[in-house]
């Protein structure tokens, strides 16, 4: 029954939901999950834990579906397992709780038989994959409008389930979540500073940026725009095409000592110009002093780093094998390439739902096993193999760390990060080759000395 429930979860989440999204397929996931979860816990904890597993599943499900705290904790748990995920509190999902009775009945029917070990080994990984697959990605949110109410409150309207409208009473310095008051304001292309008609601002149409005019709107010049590398960081951060990055609306408010401009920057949240004239991307933070660093998606660079590290490891092990050197090199090349394809094609989604990733993963696994067998019987030289083992993590760090720094702003450009990664990797590879070559010459000398020595 557990395997049947797992299969139902996989089919529902990856076939039925995309074809027929709606109430039925949504509740079907809850039903199948409640049937699977107690059985999986019982398989792991033992048959005597059936009742505890069933009760615990029901309590956790109720806590998750009826409280925001439970939903948030579940979201964090799924995010650790399956990447950014969002679980929503929905008391109507409690209609699925009777499925626990079915799970209990099935377990009692099979109480007299022990589950074979192979069933546990197959069911538990499948169940983990099925459950993590049900965790949906976090819906994208966007700041789309800005308004200043009669009381001086700045309101940024948002769309999506991740963020509520943002409210500020201090000119955009600090923000709180809340409910946006009703507004009759219509969209405008530009706005001037109250009491200063010559200074005006406007968002760029279909672009991320703000223009400024000092002559009442007759001529315009850029006031704020991201650099090309900053735009690249943003596309990596939000997984969006550059065409999706744009400023939608702004509002200008007179403040003591000058004026502030608040801009709705779409998926990037809020942009603020303070009274000193400095522009700062607030994003989705709550204060200007708490702006967080961009969480840039570095999976492409990470995949390349892992690929090169595996190549270095295999190269060191296979460089001086006594036997099967050609077969090891071929298996290693095929395995490394298949691993890279699997990582690249599976980025951003569960690997097992992507046919290319599934096939590539299988090829990589088979090639890896072949390399292990060949290395075991091929007798690689210890120094050469150790060089590969030591150099592999160094290569990974040399490739990945410059891009990790670029994501935080140092180095400033992606091109500089590429140059640094190439230079550092090249130094490590040259050093590794030199160590292996020196060891080879030493062995050649010793072998030559032993053969030429007098008898």
Buried (B, 14 or more C-beta within 10 A) or exposed (E): BBBEBBBBBBBBBBEBBEEEEEEEBBBBBBBBBBBBBBBBBBBEEEBEBBEEBBEBBBEBBBBBBBEEEBBBBBBEBBBEEBBBBBBBBEEEBBEBBEBBEBBBEBBEEBEEEEBEEEEBEBBBEBBBBBBBBBBBBBEBBBBBBBBBBEEEBBBBBBBBEBBBBBBBEEBBBBBEEEEBEEEEEEEEEBBBBEEBEEBBBBBBEEBBBBBBBEEEBEEBEEBBBBEEBBBBBBBBBBBBEEEBBBBBBBBBBBBEEBBBBBBBBBBBBBBBBBBEEEBBBBBBBBEBEEBEEBEBBBBEBBBBBBBBBBBBBBBBBBBBBEEBBEBBBBBBEBBBBBBBBBBBBBBEBBBBBBEEBBBBBEBBBBBBEBBEBBBEEBEBBEBBBBBBEBBBEBBBBBBBBBBBBBBEEEBEEBEBBBEBBEEBBEEBBEEBBEBBEEBBEEBEEEEEEEEEEEE
